[in-house]
Amino acid sequence: MCGICGFVGPGNQDDIDRMVSVLNHRGPDERGSWNNGKSVYMGHSRLAIIDIEGGHQPMVNKDQQVVISFNGEIYNFRELRKELEAKGHIFMSDHSDTEVILNGYIEWGNKVVDKMNGMWAFAIYDSRKNLLFLSRDRFGEKPLFYSLQNNNFIFASELSSIEQFSHFDKKVSRLALAKYFAHGYIPSPHSILHDVFKIPAGSNLTFRIESQNTQLIKYWSFSLEPDSPKQYTEEFYCEGILDLLARSVKTKLVSDVPVGTFLSGGIDSTSITALASKYCTSLETFSIGFHNESFDESQYSLAASKFIGTRHFNEVCSEARMLEISRQLINDLDEPFSDSSVIATLQLCKFARKRVKVALGGDGADELFAGYDPFKAIKSAAFFDKLGGRVLSKGLLKICDACIPVSHKNISLDFKIKRFLRGMKTPWCTRHPNWLAPFSIDEINESLGLKLSQEELYSEAVESWNLCQQDNLLDKSLNFYVNNYLQNGILTKLDRSSMLNSLEVRSPFLDLEFVDFVSKIPPNLKLNKGVTKYILKKACSKILPPKIINRPKKGFGVPVGEWFANGKIDYVPKFGLTKRLLSEHKSGKKDNRLALFAEYMLNEKFVA
């Protein structure tokens, strides 16, 4: 992976040098910059993975008219190169995927992204048309921020780079801060900074330099178009899943540097590892464990490694190390993010980076195949609605708070019951984000002095819910998790954790062909009689033993609830509300771990 940045405006070489330097963790192998001698500057920090000798960036075409700064991997670059060579394009590099995008843009213009299968964020300066063309991959695996402020257009992989531009005025967005408290992440197109936006997943942005006009176009959207339940057999879907996943894994192993896999022992990472082992000799796998048994998966990862026959590396992390990372992340994450599993993910990436430069992971499977507990709650919630659940939930929640003792174990029963009832107070279009939310809407409005409605606070979730063409609750829920939670939560966590350790992580479950196939699988084969990821488990039963297929989902968390309760996370709450929440948590009256950690991870510089 890499870091990209640039601007159009009255800046100079010092500006682009500063912008590149703060992205060094994303690409420590090489730094580069380019300018047109006037007002256009582009920068790049490189993590060399493909064509180490010939992939220098920013890359300029042979006519010196088009320049690209690219972050990502294009998995079908060889096929595209052959197609371009047949059309007469001459390549200067041996096998650079960056040059494939460059020549592809010259041949097909903006439509080049329709042909690409991969993950990317790139900026192209086209001197022929006097414009910048920016693009982000279909799922948002790679980040791309931009700002048009004071007649300056600025872009970068991270906010910290944009802040280095000398003509940028930094101001916190209160709406984005509210959305952070509502989700634990900031959904695109928002960013924590006023006048700075994320290019949404599957979108292109064109900036015309002379008119300063920006045009944002969605070139791809995830959509569910399930087949008729009787159109194909379960065996048909099982064969398709395994065949396409194997092909995806094979393409994700292409690299000029060492590749390994993450291995937790769950079905997602283990299926990827089992398929990768067919193409790799002496495959290396990585996991981390904890002394707290409720959160530890070491026994499962070791058993999976033994079954597949990998060279496995497991690191047991001390509580002191986890606490140290949590304090570090407050400053290292340039935008607030409160999924506590980022602590474990960052340590896993750091551990794997000691031996490999690229790792494959199982991200995306839960969102595509309905793998989370909230999916299992849909049927109960629909039944509860018929009983007048939105009215009953408030009273029942008070009873549960009084009768069910708080537990700080990983995904404890009391946590699930109380979360369920809390979400039941809201309509379906905002129910899932409310089930996941660190703070309630009343708490957010109280803390920030706002008067937001559910629809305003969760506008992105409402849009995803309403855009889903299917009528059933499961498909509408899947649409929210893929378009919102995956893009802004899971993939943001993965990108920041891996890039802080200069590690590239690839997600075979997000391969374009694979996703297109999965989107046609009927919902009753994803969640079947309470069994999550039913059809994935059935498909993988051909390559994995029952003890892996059927093991309970554990998640990748850390015991932040316990840390707040016993004072191991020692901090001063920033709002009056959280002083009360902390007191309730320490006394054992309520489990406020999500809200407390969200505020804990909020850097002082973002408290408006």
NORTA-V539567 format. One record per residue. N is the residue number from 1. RES is the residue in one letter. SS is DSSP state (alpha for helix, beta for strand, coil for the rest). PSI is psi in degrees with one decimal (none if undefined). D_CENTER is the distance of its C-alpha to the mean C-alpha in whole Angstrom. Layout:
N_RES_SS_PSI_D_CENTER / N_RES_SS_PSI_D_CENTER
This chain:
1_M_coil_174.4_15 / 2_C_beta_178.9_16 / 3_G_beta_137.2_16 / 4_I_beta_154.6_18 / 5_C_beta_167.4_20 / 6_G_beta_174.8_23 / 7_F_beta_160.3_26 / 8_V_beta_114.6_29 / 9_G_coil_-167.5_31 / 10_P_coil_20.0_34 / 11_G_coil_-172.0_32 / 12_N_coil_-171.5_33 / 13_Q_alpha_-32.6_32 / 14_D_alpha_-38.4_32 / 15_D_alpha_-49.6_29 / 16_I_alpha_-33.7_27 / 17_D_alpha_-42.0_28 / 18_R_alpha_-41.5_26 / 19_M_alpha_-40.0_23 / 20_V_alpha_-40.1_23 / 21_S_alpha_-36.7_24 / 22_V_coil_-6.7_21 / 23_L_coil_12.6_19 / 24_N_alpha_-34.9_21 / 25_H_alpha_-26.7_18 / 26_R_alpha_-23.4_16 / 27_G_coil_82.4_19 / 28_P_beta_-5.0_22 / 29_D_coil_-28.7_24 / 30_E_beta_143.4_25 / 31_R_beta_145.0_26 / 32_G_beta_155.9_27 / 33_S_beta_160.9_28 / 34_W_beta_146.3_30 / 35_N_beta_157.9_32 / 36_N_coil_10.9_34 / 37_G_coil_0.5_37 / 38_K_coil_-101.4_36 / 39_S_coil_2.2_33 / 40_V_beta_121.8_30 / 41_Y_beta_140.0_28 / 42_M_beta_142.6_25 / 43_G_beta_163.8_24 / 44_H_beta_135.6_22 / 45_S_beta_127.5_21 / 46_R_beta_132.4_21 / 47_L_coil_103.7_19 / 48_A_coil_116.5_22 / 49_I_coil_-48.2_21 / 50_I_coil_135.3_23 / 51_D_coil_67.6_26 / 52_I_coil_-37.5_27 / 53_E_coil_-32.4_30 / 54_G_coil_7.2_29 / 55_G_coil_29.5_26 / 56_H_coil_144.8_27 / 57_Q_coil_159.9_25 / 58_P_coil_144.8_26 / 59_M_beta_133.9_27 / 60_V_beta_140.0_30 / 61_N_coil_169.5_32 / 62_K_coil_-25.0_35 / 63_D_coil_1.4_37 / 64_Q_coil_30.3_35 / 65_Q_coil_-21.5_34 / 66_V_beta_133.1_30 / 67_V_beta_141.0_28 / 68_I_beta_142.9_24 / 69_S_beta_120.0_21 / 70_F_beta_138.2_19 / 71_N_beta_122.6_15 / 72_G_beta_-164.6_14 / 73_E_beta_133.3_16 / 74_I_beta_110.7_18 / 75_Y_coil_-22.2_19 / 76_N_coil_29.9_22 / 77_F_alpha_-30.5_23 / 78_R_alpha_-44.1_27 / 79_E_alpha_-41.2_27 / 80_L_alpha_-36.3_27 / 81_R_alpha_-43.4_29 / 82_K_alpha_-41.9_32 / 83_E_alpha_-40.6_32 / 84_L_alpha_-38.4_32 / 85_E_alpha_-37.0_34 / 86_A_alpha_-24.4_36 / 87_K_coil_2.9_36 / 88_G_coil_3.6_38 / 89_H_coil_135.4_35 / 90_I_coil_128.1_36 / 91_F_coil_139.3_33 / 92_M_coil_-27.0_34 / 93_S_coil_166.5_31 / 94_D_coil_-49.1_31 / 95_H_coil_46.9_28 / 96_S_coil_127.4_26 / 97_D_alpha_-22.8_23 / 98_T_alpha_-44.2_23 / 99_E_alpha_-27.6_26 / 100_V_alpha_-43.6_25 / 101_I_alpha_-42.6_23 / 102_L_alpha_-52.6_26 / 103_N_alpha_-31.1_29 / 104_G_alpha_-39.0_27 / 105_Y_alpha_-42.0_26 / 106_I_alpha_-35.6_30 / 107_E_alpha_-45.6_31 / 108_W_alpha_-4.7_29 / 109_G_alpha_-143.3_28 / 110_N_alpha_-22.1_25 / 111_K_alpha_-5.0_25 / 112_V_alpha_-33.7_24 / 113_V_alpha_-26.2_20 / 114_D_alpha_-23.8_21 / 115_K_alpha_-11.8_23 / 116_M_coil_136.2_20 / 117_N_coil_110.3_17 / 118_G_beta_-160.6_15 / 119_M_beta_137.1_12 / 120_W_beta_157.1_13 / 121_A_beta_122.4_14 / 122_F_beta_159.7_17 / 123_A_beta_132.8_20 / 124_I_beta_128.4_24 / 125_Y_beta_122.5_27 / 126_D_beta_102.1_30 / 127_S_coil_-21.8_33 / 128_R_coil_-36.1_35 / 129_K_coil_-1.8_33 / 130_N_coil_56.7_33 / 131_L_beta_162.3_29 / 132_L_beta_135.3_25 / 133_F_beta_118.6_23 / 134_L_beta_145.8_19 / 135_S_beta_148.9_17 / 136_R_beta_143.5_13 / 137_D_coil_169.8_12 / 138_R_coil_-36.7_12 / 139_F_coil_-6.8_8 / 140_G_coil_35.6_7 / 141_E_coil_-33.8_6 / 142_K_coil_135.6_8 / 143_P_coil_153.1_9 / 144_L_coil_113.7_13 / 145_F_beta_152.6_15 / 146_Y_beta_159.5_18 / 147_S_beta_137.6_21 / 148_L_beta_102.2_25 / 149_Q_beta_132.5_27 / 150_N_coil_40.9_31 / 151_N_coil_18.1_31 / 152_N_beta_133.3_29 / 153_F_beta_124.4_25 / 154_I_beta_142.2_23 / 155_F_beta_155.3_19 / 156_A_beta_163.5_17 / 157_S_coil_-24.7_14 / 158_E_coil_153.9_14 / 159_L_alpha_-35.9_16 / 160_S_alpha_-31.0_19 / 161_S_alpha_-42.6_20 / 162_I_alpha_-37.2_21 / 163_E_coil_-20.6_23 / 164_Q_coil_-14.1_25 / 165_F_coil_125.5_26 / 166_S_coil_-20.9_30 / 167_H_coil_16.8_30 / 168_F_coil_131.5_27 / 169_D_coil_117.5_28 / 170_K_coil_127.9_25 / 171_K_coil_136.4_25 / 172_V_beta_138.6_23 / 173_S_coil_118.0_22 / 174_R_alpha_-32.5_23 / 175_L_alpha_-43.4_21 / 176_A_alpha_-37.1_18 / 177_L_alpha_-40.3_19 / 178_A_alpha_-42.0_20 / 179_K_alpha_-31.8_17 / 180_Y_alpha_-45.2_15 / 181_F_alpha_-25.4_18 / 182_A_alpha_-29.1_17 / 183_H_alpha_-29.6_13 / 184_G_coil_-2.1_13 / 185_Y_coil_169.4_10 / 186_I_coil_113.3_12 / 187_P_coil_144.7_11 / 188_S_coil_148.7_12 / 189_P_coil_8.5_14 / 190_H_coil_157.4_15 / 191_S_coil_168.4_15 / 192_I_coil_-18.3_17 / 193_L_beta_136.3_19 / 194_H_coil_136.5_22 / 195_D_coil_11.8_22 / 196_V_coil_134.2_19 / 197_F_beta_154.7_16 / 198_K_beta_136.0_13 / 199_I_coil_122.6_14 / 200_P_coil_157.0_12 / 201_A_coil_144.3_10 / 202_G_coil_28.9_14 / 203_S_beta_150.7_16 / 204_N_beta_147.7_19 / 205_L_beta_129.1_20 / 206_T_beta_127.5_24 / 207_F_beta_114.3_26 / 208_R_beta_116.6_30 / 209_I_coil_-41.9_31 / 210_E_coil_-46.1_35 / 211_S_coil_-12.5_34 / 212_Q_coil_33.4_31 / 213_N_beta_133.7_29 / 214_T_beta_139.8_26 / 215_Q_beta_116.6_25 / 216_L_beta_123.5_21 / 217_I_beta_131.6_21 / 218_K_beta_114.5_19 / 219_Y_coil_-14.2_19 / 220_W_coil_140.9_17 / 221_S_coil_140.9_16 / 222_F_coil_131.1_15 / 223_S_coil_148.4_18 / 224_L_coil_123.9_20 / 225_E_coil_67.0_23 / 226_P_coil_144.3_25 / 227_D_coil_166.2_28 / 228_S_coil_139.1_31 / 229_P_coil_-28.3_31 / 230_K_coil_3.1_34 / 231_Q_coil_-41.0_33 / 232_Y_coil_156.9_32 / 233_T_coil_164.4_33 / 234_E_alpha_-35.9_30 / 235_E_alpha_-36.6_31 / 236_F_alpha_-46.7_30 / 237_Y_alpha_-37.2_27 / 238_C_alpha_-44.7_26 / 239_E_alpha_-41.1_28 / 240_G_alpha_-41.4_25 / 241_I_alpha_-50.4_22 / 242_L_alpha_-41.7_24 / 243_D_alpha_-49.1_25 / 244_L_alpha_-34.2_22 / 245_L_alpha_-38.9_20 / 246_A_alpha_-42.4_22 / 247_R_alpha_-39.4_23 / 248_S_alpha_-46.2_19 / 249_V_alpha_-41.6_19 / 250_K_alpha_-43.2_22 / 251_T_alpha_-30.0_21 / 252_K_alpha_-11.0_18 / 253_L_coil_-7.3_20 / 254_V_coil_120.1_22 / 255_S_coil_153.3_22 / 256_D_coil_8.2_25 / 257_V_coil_165.8_24 / 258_P_coil_141.0_23 / 259_V_beta_138.3_21 / 260_G_beta_-171.8_20 / 261_T_beta_150.6_18 / 262_F_beta_142.4_16 / 263_L_coil_101.8_18 / 264_S_coil_-19.7_18 / 265_G_coil_-2.7_21 / 266_G_coil_171.6_19 / 267_I_alpha_-35.8_19 / 268_D_alpha_-58.8_16 / 269_S_alpha_-31.4_16 / 270_T_alpha_-37.3_20 / 271_S_alpha_-40.4_20 / 272_I_alpha_-44.4_18 / 273_T_alpha_-42.1_20 / 274_A_alpha_-41.4_24 / 275_L_alpha_-38.0_23 / 276_A_alpha_-33.2_22 / 277_S_coil_-20.4_25 / 278_K_coil_-23.9_28 / 279_Y_coil_-7.9_27 / 280_C_coil_134.8_27 / 281_T_coil_141.9_30 / 282_S_coil_49.1_29 / 283_L_coil_132.4_25 / 284_E_beta_134.4_24 / 285_T_beta_155.4_21 / 286_F_beta_140.4_20 / 287_S_beta_163.3_19 / 288_I_beta_153.3_20 / 289_G_beta_172.0_22 / 290_F_beta_154.4_24 / 291_H_coil_-27.6_27 / 292_N_coil_112.2_26 / 293_E_coil_-30.4_27 / 294_S_coil_-25.4_25 / 295_F_coil_-7.1_22 / 296_D_coil_133.2_23 / 297_E_coil_13.5_22 / 298_S_alpha_-42.3_24 / 299_Q_alpha_-34.6_27 / 300_Y_alpha_-42.0_25 / 301_S_alpha_-38.9_23 / 302_L_alpha_-39.7_26 / 303_A_alpha_-40.4_28 / 304_A_alpha_-41.0_25 / 305_S_alpha_-42.8_26 / 306_K_alpha_-40.9_30 / 307_F_alpha_-44.2_29 / 308_I_alpha_-33.4_28 / 309_G_coil_42.4_30 / 310_T_coil_166.8_27 / 311_R_beta_101.7_28 / 312_H_beta_143.1_26 / 313_F_beta_120.9_25 / 314_N_beta_130.6_24 / 315_E_beta_124.3_24 / 316_V_beta_120.5_25 / 317_C_beta_136.5_24 / 318_S_coil_157.6_26 / 319_E_alpha_-37.7_25 / 320_A_alpha_-39.4_27 / 321_R_alpha_-40.9_24 / 322_M_alpha_-41.7_21 / 323_L_alpha_-37.5_23 / 324_E_alpha_-43.1_23 / 325_I_alpha_-41.8_19 / 326_S_alpha_-39.2_19 / 327_R_alpha_-37.4_21 / 328_Q_alpha_-44.2_20 / 329_L_alpha_-26.5_16 / 330_I_alpha_-37.0_18 / 331_N_alpha_-31.8_19 / 332_D_alpha_-31.7_17 / 333_L_coil_116.5_14 / 334_D_coil_0.5_15 / 335_E_coil_138.0_13 / 336_P_coil_142.8_14 / 337_F_coil_128.9_11 / 338_S_coil_17.6_13 / 339_D_coil_111.9_11 / 340_S_coil_-17.3_14 / 341_S_alpha_-10.4_12 / 342_V_alpha_-28.9_11 / 343_I_alpha_-49.4_15 / 344_A_alpha_-38.4_15 / 345_T_alpha_-41.6_12 / 346_L_alpha_-42.1_13 / 347_Q_alpha_-37.5_17 / 348_L_alpha_-43.6_16 / 349_C_alpha_-41.5_15 / 350_K_alpha_-40.4_18 / 351_F_alpha_-45.1_20 / 352_A_alpha_-34.3_19 / 353_R_alpha_-17.6_19 / 354_K_coil_-22.8_23 / 355_R_coil_-26.5_24 / 356_V_coil_164.2_21 / 357_K_coil_-14.9_19 / 358_V_beta_138.8_17 / 359_A_beta_145.8_15 / 360_L_beta_139.8_14 / 361_G_beta_173.1_12 / 362_G_coil_18.7_12 / 363_D_coil_143.1_8 / 364_G_coil_-24.5_9 / 365_A_alpha_-41.2_13 / 366_D_alpha_-38.1_13 / 367_E_alpha_-34.4_11 / 368_L_alpha_-33.3_14 / 369_F_alpha_12.5_17 / 370_A_coil_62.5_17 / 371_G_coil_-7.4_16 / 372_Y_coil_158.0_16 / 373_D_alpha_-38.8_19 / 374_P_alpha_-26.1_19 / 375_F_alpha_-37.5_19 / 376_K_alpha_-20.7_23 / 377_A_alpha_-10.9_24 / 378_I_alpha_-47.6_24 / 379_K_alpha_-43.8_27 / 380_S_alpha_-39.0_29 / 381_A_alpha_-39.8_27 / 382_A_alpha_-40.6_29 / 383_F_alpha_-41.6_32 / 384_F_alpha_-36.3_32 / 385_D_alpha_-41.0_32 / 386_K_alpha_-25.0_35 / 387_L_coil_3.4_37 / 388_G_coil_39.5_36 / 389_G_alpha_-34.0_33 / 390_R_alpha_-27.3_32 / 391_V_alpha_-42.0_35 / 392_L_alpha_-31.0_35 / 393_S_alpha_-37.0_32 / 394_K_alpha_-44.9_33 / 395_G_alpha_-40.4_36 / 396_L_alpha_-35.7_35 / 397_L_alpha_-38.7_32 / 398_K_alpha_-39.3_35 / 399_I_alpha_-44.5_37 / 400_C_alpha_-40.2_34 / 401_D_alpha_-35.1_33 / 402_A_alpha_-30.6_37 / 403_C_alpha_-28.3_37 / 404_I_coil_116.5_34 / 405_P_coil_147.7_33 / 406_V_coil_136.4_30 / 407_S_coil_140.3_28 / 408_H_coil_16.9_26 / 409_K_coil_163.9_25 / 410_N_coil_120.1_22 / 411_I_coil_56.8_21 / 412_S_coil_162.3_25 / 413_L_alpha_-43.8_27 / 414_D_alpha_-35.2_28 / 415_F_alpha_-44.9_24 / 416_K_alpha_-43.0_24 / 417_I_alpha_-46.0_27 / 418_K_alpha_-35.0_27 / 419_R_alpha_-42.4_23 / 420_F_alpha_-49.4_24 / 421_L_alpha_-36.2_27 / 422_R_alpha_-42.8_26 / 423_G_alpha_-24.4_24 / 424_M_coil_-13.2_27 / 425_K_coil_-4.6_28 / 426_T_coil_160.1_26 / 427_P_coil_164.2_26 / 428_W_alpha_-35.2_24 / 429_C_alpha_-19.1_22 / 430_T_alpha_9.8_20 / 431_R_alpha_-46.2_21 / 432_H_alpha_-48.9_18 / 433_P_alpha_-30.7_16 / 434_N_alpha_-35.2_19 / 435_W_alpha_-30.8_19 / 436_L_alpha_-11.3_16 / 437_A_coil_136.8_17 / 438_P_coil_-44.2_18 / 439_F_coil_152.3_21 / 440_S_coil_163.9_23 / 441_I_alpha_-37.0_24 / 442_D_alpha_-39.7_28 / 443_E_alpha_-37.7_26 / 444_I_alpha_-48.9_24 / 445_N_alpha_-37.7_27 / 446_E_alpha_-44.5_29 / 447_S_alpha_-39.1_27 / 448_L_alpha_-1.6_27 / 449_G_coil_37.6_30 / 450_L_coil_173.3_28 / 451_K_coil_52.4_29 / 452_L_coil_145.7_26 / 453_S_coil_168.3_26 / 454_Q_alpha_-43.0_24 / 455_E_alpha_-35.6_23 / 456_E_alpha_-44.9_23 / 457_L_alpha_-39.7_20 / 458_Y_coil_37.5_18 / 459_S_alpha_-36.7_19 / 460_E_alpha_-38.4_16 / 461_A_alpha_-40.4_16 / 462_V_alpha_-41.9_20 / 463_E_alpha_-45.6_19 / 464_S_alpha_-42.5_17 / 465_W_alpha_-45.3_19 / 466_N_alpha_-27.9_22 / 467_L_alpha_-18.9_21 / 468_C_coil_125.5_21 / 469_Q_coil_-12.1_24 / 470_Q_coil_152.0_25 / 471_D_coil_-23.0_27 / 472_N_coil_150.6_26 / 473_L_alpha_-32.1_24 / 474_L_alpha_-46.8_21 / 475_D_alpha_-40.1_20 / 476_K_alpha_-35.7_20 / 477_S_alpha_-43.6_18 / 478_L_alpha_-39.3_16 / 479_N_alpha_-40.1_15 / 480_F_alpha_-46.2_14 / 481_Y_alpha_-37.0_11 / 482_V_alpha_-48.2_10 / 483_N_alpha_-23.4_10 / 484_N_alpha_-63.9_9 / 485_Y_alpha_-43.2_8 / 486_L_alpha_-50.8_5 / 487_Q_alpha_-51.3_5 / 488_N_alpha_-21.6_5 / 489_G_alpha_-72.6_5 / 490_I_alpha_-49.7_4 / 491_L_alpha_-29.7_1 / 492_T_alpha_-45.6_3 / 493_K_alpha_-44.4_5 / 494_L_alpha_-43.4_6 / 495_D_alpha_-48.6_7 / 496_R_alpha_-41.6_9 / 497_S_alpha_-42.8_10 / 498_S_alpha_-42.4_11 / 499_M_alpha_-28.7_12 / 500_L_coil_-17.6_14 / 501_N_coil_14.3_16 / 502_S_coil_43.0_16 / 503_L_coil_135.1_15 / 504_E_beta_127.4_13 / 505_V_beta_130.5_11 / 506_R_beta_145.9_11 / 507_S_beta_93.9_10 / 508_P_alpha_-29.2_14 / 509_F_alpha_-15.3_13 / 510_L_alpha_15.5_11 / 511_D_coil_139.6_15 / 512_L_alpha_-47.0_16 / 513_E_alpha_-41.5_19 / 514_F_alpha_-46.0_18 / 515_V_alpha_-41.3_16 / 516_D_alpha_-39.6_19 / 517_F_alpha_-45.9_21 / 518_V_alpha_-33.3_19 / 519_S_coil_-15.3_19 / 520_K_coil_-4.1_23 / 521_I_coil_130.1_23 / 522_P_coil_146.5_25 / 523_P_alpha_-31.2_23 / 524_N_alpha_-11.4_26 / 525_L_alpha_-6.2_25 / 526_K_coil_-46.2_22 / 527_L_coil_108.7_23 / 528_N_beta_110.6_27 / 529_K_coil_42.8_29 / 530_G_coil_-3.5_26 / 531_V_beta_114.5_25 / 532_T_coil_151.8_21 / 533_K_coil_38.1_20 / 534_Y_alpha_-52.8_24 / 535_I_alpha_-30.9_24 / 536_L_alpha_-43.1_21 / 537_K_alpha_-40.3_23 / 538_K_alpha_-40.7_26 / 539_A_alpha_-44.7_25 / 540_C_alpha_-11.5_24 / 541_S_coil_-14.8_28 / 542_K_coil_-19.4_29 / 543_I_coil_-10.4_28 / 544_L_coil_151.3_27 / 545_P_coil_160.5_29 / 546_P_alpha_-34.4_29 / 547_K_alpha_-24.3_29 / 548_I_alpha_-43.7_25 / 549_I_alpha_-41.5_25 / 550_N_coil_4.0_26 / 551_R_coil_143.9_25 / 552_P_coil_145.4_23 / 553_K_coil_131.4_20 / 554_K_coil_-29.4_19 / 555_G_coil_175.6_16 / 556_F_coil_56.7_15 / 557_G_coil_178.1_16 / 558_V_coil_156.4_19 / 559_P_coil_60.6_22 / 560_V_alpha_-32.1_21 / 561_G_alpha_-44.1_23 / 562_E_alpha_-38.8_26 / 563_W_alpha_-40.7_26 / 564_F_alpha_-38.0_26 / 565_A_alpha_-39.9_29 / 566_N_alpha_6.0_31 / 567_G_coil_11.0_30 / 568_K_coil_-29.3_28 / 569_I_coil_106.6_26 / 570_D_coil_108.5_29 / 571_Y_coil_164.5_28 / 572_V_coil_117.0_29 / 573_P_coil_142.9_28 / 574_K_coil_-18.7_27 / 575_F_coil_153.5_29 / 576_G_alpha_-37.9_32 / 577_L_alpha_-44.7_30 / 578_T_alpha_-20.3_27 / 579_K_alpha_-42.3_31 / 580_R_alpha_-42.1_32 / 581_L_alpha_-38.2_29 / 582_L_alpha_-40.3_29 / 583_S_alpha_-44.5_33 / 584_E_alpha_-40.8_32 / 585_H_alpha_-45.4_29 / 586_K_alpha_-30.3_32 / 587_S_alpha_-8.0_35 / 588_G_coil_10.2_33 / 589_K_coil_-38.0_33 / 590_K_coil_157.1_30 / 591_D_coil_98.6_26 / 592_N_coil_27.4_24 / 593_R_alpha_-41.1_22 / 594_L_alpha_-45.1_19 / 595_A_alpha_-44.3_21 / 596_L_alpha_-40.9_22 / 597_F_alpha_-34.9_19 / 598_A_alpha_-42.6_17 / 599_E_alpha_-37.7_21 / 600_Y_alpha_-39.5_21 / 601_M_coil_-1.5_18 / 602_L_coil_108.1_19 / 603_N_coil_141.7_21 / 604_E_alpha_-30.6_24 / 605_K_alpha_-14.1_24 / 606_F_alpha_2.2_22 / 607_V_coil_103.3_24 / 608_A_coil_none_26
